[in-house]
């Protein structure tokens, strides 16, 4: 770190690879309500610095703990100690090679927040992995973060709130969550568990909930944790979930999927062409489960689903003319409106091309 007399004057120099810089720029838009490169980097460092492989001594300690159960069949003694030392030394070199090989790209200065500043004031590179230069260690942490999946990166950025929610789950504690947005909507939640959607895109909190300050019955719901602004423990009532409620949560998770628990399910009727049926059978992502299916005289198929309108919209909209919503009328009109808007855009560009003609044909079928 640059040497300054106080925190308020200290600025940290960083030089990130092009890949890491681009990931940081994208993630600040995807994960932060108030976009700031400095803020997201401070979040990464605060939440990941201690558990990153770039913290080589910490990583080696974890590695030793993982090795011991795997080597129980080898009697304790000099031979076992020597084997462990050899494995640890090899892993140390692997970690060091990775941490020091990241390329340069974008150089800039930023202000560490007080927590990170204080941590780095105590930081010591006792084994000389980074030649005593804090910026090299911080770069390695950020570069490692940037090479993880979006789901893993979200888990790092949301570590504090995820750990707080998990603690409330373990202790059956009722929580009041405040959602991002101008209205700062608050919900009372009896939390059940934290999970990912089937595609491992986002972290979700699942539980029984009602709007804070109301006496409405609790219902099953899920919240994307990235949309939760704050979590507050509450003692106003128990956070324990009954066995019957757990069964209801598990049923809705199976039928609707974690992404769609916030809406109420309803009967959705969809007419599929033979091609639409093949698409439904082959495209598993977000696919709703049908409760009834029958072949029609014209060779098409009538499907009935018990799911949310949002799930039906997300899944079937891409089917185009191979999926026609028959019920409810509200969802049918929503599809029609979206396709009309698309046709208008195509027509404004000049000649009506094949895509617009395709959409027009679909609209005629709906109408």
N, C-alpha and C positions, 0 to 999 in steps of 0.2 A: 504494500500500500504506500502511496505517496506520503511523505512525512509532513504533517501539518500540526499546528499547535493545539487544535481543537476539532471536535467532530464537525462543527459548522463550516469549517474550511476544507475538510478532507474530501478529496475526489479520487475515485478509483479508476484507473486506466484499464480498459479491456480491449482485446483484439479477438473477435470471434470469426470463425469460418463463415463463408457465405451461407452454408446450410443452416448453421445455428442462428445466424442473424435473421434469416428469413423465417425460421420457425418461431423465433421470439416475436417478430413483427406480426405473424399470423395469429399466434396464441394470445397476444394482448387484445386482439379484436374478438377472438372466439370466446375467451374466458373472462374478460374483465368488463364490467359495466362502464368504468371510467378507464379508457385506454391510456396506458403509460408504459413505455419500455422500462423505465427505471423501476416502476412498481412491480412489474412482473418478474424482473430479474431479482429484485429483493425477495419476492415470494419464493422463487426457485431456491435461492441460497438459504433462506431461513428454514424451508421445509425439507430440503434435500441434502444440504451440506454434510450432515452427520452420517447419513446412510448411503451416500453415493460411493461407488467403487473408487472414485477419485480420492476419497479419504482413505488412503491405502492401508494405514494401520488398522482402522476400523473394519475395513473389508477383510483383512487378514485374520482378525479376531473372529469374525463371523465364519470364515472359511474353516478355521480350526474347530469351532463348535460343530460344524457340519461334518467334518472328517471323523471325529471321535466315534459317533454311533456306527459309522460305516466300517470302522476298523476294530470293532469289538471282538471279532474272531481271532485277532492277532494278540498273543500274550504281551502284557506290558514288559518293557525292558529296553535295552539299548537299540535293538534292531527296529522296534516300533518307533521309538523316538527319532531315530535316524530317518526312517521313512517319512514321518510327519514333517520333519525339517526340510527334507528334499522337496516334498510336495508344496509346502508353504513357500519355499524359496522360488520354485518355478512359477507359482501363482503370483508372487510379488513382482517378478520380472514381467510377467504378462500384463499385470495392472499398470506398471510403470510405463511399459512400451505404449500401451493404449493412451494413457493420460497425457503423455508428452508428445504424441504424434499428430495431434489435431492441427490442421493448417491455419494460417492466418488469413484474414480477409477484411473485416470491417473494424476499424479502430475508433473508439469513442471513450469519453469519460462520463461517469455517473456518480451520484451520491448514494452511498450505502445507507440504509436506515440504521437507527441506533442499535437495534439488536444485532444486525450483521456487523456493524462497525465494532461493537464491543467484543463480539466473537473473534473477529480478525485481529483485534488488539492483543488477544490472548493466544492467537495461533502461533504454533511453533513447528517448523519443518525439521524435526529432530533428526530424521534420517536423510535429509537432503534430497527428497524426491523432486522438489520444485526449486532447488537451489536457493531456498529461503525467500523466494519472491511470491507474495500472496496472490498477485494477479494471475500467475500461472495456475495456481490451485483453483481459483474461482473460475477461470476459463474452462478448466477440465470438468468441473461440476456442471457448468452450463452446457458444454458440448455433449456430455453424457446424457443430460436431460433431453437435448434436442434429437437424440437418436433413438428415443423411446417412442412407442405408439401414442397416438392422441389420447387414448384411454388411460395409459400409464401416466402421461403428462398431466392430465386432468386430476388424477389421483394425487400427484405430487402437489399441485397448486392448491388442492382442496384438503390437504392432509389435516390441518387443524380442525376444520369443521367436521370432517369424516370421523376423526378420533373422538370429538365431543359427542357426536351422534351415536357412535358405537358404545361409548360409555353409558349413555342414557338407555340404549337398548339393553345392555348387560344388567343395568340396575332397575329396569322396568319403570323408567322415569318419564313422566309426561313432559313434552317440550312444546314451546311456542316458537314457531319459525316465522320469520318475516321474509317475504319474497322480494326480489329486486323489482324495480319499476317505480314510477312516480307515486303510485297509491300506497306503496309499502303494506300490502295486504298481509295479515297475520292469520295463522292457522294453529289450532291446538292439534298435536299429533301424539298418538300413542305409537311409538315406533316399533316396527317388527324386525326388519333387517335392511341391510344395504346390499344392492346387487347391481349388475350390469344388464343392459338390454341384450338380446340374443346376438347382436353384431358387435358387442363390446365397444360401443361408441361412447356411452355416458354412464356415470354413477347415479343411481336412484335410491331415494329413501322411500320405503314402503311401510304403510301402517294404517291405522284407523284414525280418521281425522274429521274435524269440523271447523268451521270458521270461528276464530277466536271471539269470545264475548257473546256467543249464541248458545242456545240450548237444543239445537238441532241434533238428531241422532248421528252418531259417528258413521262414516262410510269408508269403504276401502279406497285408498288413493295412493298415488306415487308422485314424488317430486324430484325433478332433476336437481341434484345437489348444487350444480353450478348456478342455479337460479335462486338459491337460498342466500339471503343477505346476512341473517343472523340467527342464532339458536339460543334460546333461554330456557333453562330448566324451570319447571313449575310444580308446585305442591298443591294446586287447586283441586286435583283429583288424581286417582291412580293412573299410572301409565301401563298397567298390566293388561295383556290381551288374552281373552278367554280361548279355550280350545275350539269352540264353535266359530269364533271370529278368525282363528288361524286357518280353519278349514275353508272359510269363505275367501280369505286372502289367497290361499293356494289355488282355489278353483278359478278365481278371476285372473290370477297370474297365468294359469294354463290356458284359459279361454281367450283372454284379451291381449296378454302381453304387458310387460311392465310399463311400456311407453304410454299405454292408453287407459290406465286405471283411473285417471282423474275425471273422465267422462262416464256417463251412464250408458250401459249397453242397451241396444234396441234391435228390433228385427230389421234386417237389411236384405232386400231381394235384388238379385243381380241376374241378368240374362247373359249367358256366355255363348259365343260361337264355339265350334269345335276347336278352333285355334285358341280361343280364350280359355277353354277347358285345359288344353295342353299347357298353356302359360301358367294357369293356376296350379297345376300339378307339379310344374318344374321350378317355380319361383317361390322358395320357402321363406325368404326374408319378409317379415311383417304380415305373413299370410294369415287371415282369419280362418277359424275352423267352421265348416258348414254344418248346419243341423239338419238340412234336408236338401236332396238333389234329385231332379227328375229330368228325363229327356223329353223334349217337346216334339210335336209332329213335324216341325220344319227342320229338325236335326240339331237345333240349338239346345242349350241346357239352362234350366232354371235352378238357381242356387239360393238357399236361404241361410243367412248368418245371424248369429246373436253376438254382435260386436258394436263398437262405437262408430259413429259416423267418421270420426277422424281416421280410424284405422282403415275403414273401407275407402276413404278418399286417398290416403297415402298409397294403398296397395293397388287399387283398380284404375286410378287415373291414367297410369302409363299404358293400360291395355287398349286405349282408344276405342275404335269401333268394335273391338272384340269383347267389350264388357259394357252393357247398358244397365244403368241403375233404374229399377222399376219402383222401388219403395225404400225409403220415404221420399215424398215429393220434394221436400226441402233439399235433400242431397242430390236428387236428379237435376234440379234447377241450378244447383251450385256447379255441377259438372258442365251443364249446358252453357252457363255464363262464362266459365273459364275457357271453353273451346271457342265460343264466339269472340272473346277478347283476342285469342290467338289468331283467328281468321282475320280479324280487323287489322292486326299488325302485319300479317302477310300481305293483305291487300293494299295497305298504305305504302308498301315497298315497291309497288308497281304491278308487274305481271303476277297473276295468281298462279303459283307453281303447284307441283304435285302435292306438297304437304298441305297447302291450303285446301285443295280439292278434296283431299282425304278427310280433312276436318269438316268441310262442308257436308260431305256425305254422311259423316257420323252425326252431325247436328240434325240432318233430315230424318235419320233413323230415330233419334230421341223424340223429335217433335211429332 
